[in-house]
Amino acid sequence: GSISRIQATRETFAFRSVRPRAQEQGVPMMVAQNLGGKDPSGFASRPVRQRGEYLFNYMTKDLGMSDIHAMGLLANAMRESTFTTTIAGDNGLSNGMFQWHKTRLDSARRALGNNWDDPRAQIRYALEEPGEPGQEYLRMKFSSAQEAADWWAKYWERPADLKRDSDVHAGFISRWNQGGV
């Protein structure tokens, strides 16, 4: 159907790196510059499904990600934080939608500054984070949202129990496809 044509068109064009040229030259990045999309004011107070739809639309429309890639990140963000940008975990050692931990959290907070609670900035930073496989994720060809979600968990998040997290992804994706969360 039309979704397949749209996805095929998106995959024809290489995903443009969202990393600023200055970042590649070793200059600290300002991820929050030119985030695109609608202002996320009130994001935290919206119902979970609406937050997920906002994020999915941002990733597919503004960043040009395939539906599969966007759903992979969505499944991880749902599992880690229920799309909450400022939720603490691991006894205060982790925070954010993707639960950056310790030194990664410190780096993310420095890079995002006052935009820490902007979900768009957290997504872009996750994809651009120095030393992490965000850009590799975007180049991958996944056959399903489940495969994308599990790849992100395995190589970006590196959880203690990938099987458990994969099962959570499967449940979320199923509920999402049925109109829930």
Residue pairs with C-beta under 8 A, 6 or more apart in sequence:
3 67
6 67
7 66
7 67
7 68
10 60
10 64
10 65
10 66
11 66
11 141
13 64
14 139
15 63
15 64
15 65
15 138
15 139
16 64
17 128
17 135
18 63
18 124
18 127
18 128
19 29
19 128
19 135
20 29
20 30
20 33
22 28
22 29
23 29
23 128
23 130
28 110
28 111
29 111
29 128
30 111
31 111
31 112
31 115
31 121
31 124
31 125
31 128
32 112
32 113
32 114
32 115
32 118
32 121
35 62
35 118
35 120
35 121
35 124
36 58
36 62
36 63
36 120
37 57
37 58
37 61
37 62
37 120
38 54
40 54
40 118
40 119
40 120
43 51
43 54
43 85
43 119
44 51
44 84
44 85
44 86
44 117
46 54
48 78
48 82
48 83
48 181
49 179
49 180
49 181
51 83
51 119
52 74
52 78
52 83
52 176
52 181
54 119
55 70
55 73
55 74
55 77
55 83
55 119
55 123
56 67
56 70
56 71
56 74
58 119
58 120
58 123
59 65
59 69
59 70
59 73
59 74
59 123
60 66
60 67
60 70
62 120
63 123
63 124
63 127
65 73
65 138
67 145
68 142
68 143
68 144
68 145
68 147
68 148
69 137
69 138
69 140
69 142
69 148
71 145
71 148
71 149
71 173
71 176
72 137
72 142
72 145
72 147
72 148
72 149
72 150
72 151
72 152
73 123
73 126
73 148
73 149
73 152
74 172
74 176
75 145
75 146
75 148
75 149
75 168
75 169
75 172
75 173
75 176
76 98
76 149
76 152
76 153
76 156
76 157
76 169
77 83
77 97
77 98
78 172
78 181
79 165
79 168
79 169
79 172
80 89
80 97
80 98
80 99
80 157
81 87
81 89
81 96
81 97
81 98
81 99
83 97
83 119
84 97
85 96
85 97
85 116
85 117
85 118
85 119
85 122
86 95
86 96
86 116
86 117
87 95
87 96
87 97
87 99
88 94
88 95
89 95
89 99
90 99
90 101
93 101
93 102
93 105
94 100
94 101
94 102
94 105
95 105
95 109
96 105
96 108
96 116
96 122
97 119
97 122
97 123
97 126
98 122
98 126
98 156
98 157
99 157
100 107
100 108
104 129
104 132
107 129
107 130
108 116
108 122
108 125
108 129
109 116
111 125
112 118
112 121
112 122
112 125
115 121
116 122
126 132
126 134
126 156
127 134
127 135
127 137
127 138
128 134
128 135
132 156
133 155
133 156
134 156
136 155
137 148
137 151
137 152
137 155
137 156
140 148
140 151
142 148
142 151
145 173
146 166
146 169
146 170
146 173
149 166
149 169
149 173
150 162
150 165
150 166
150 169
153 159
153 162
153 165
153 166
153 169
154 162
157 165
159 165
172 181
175 181
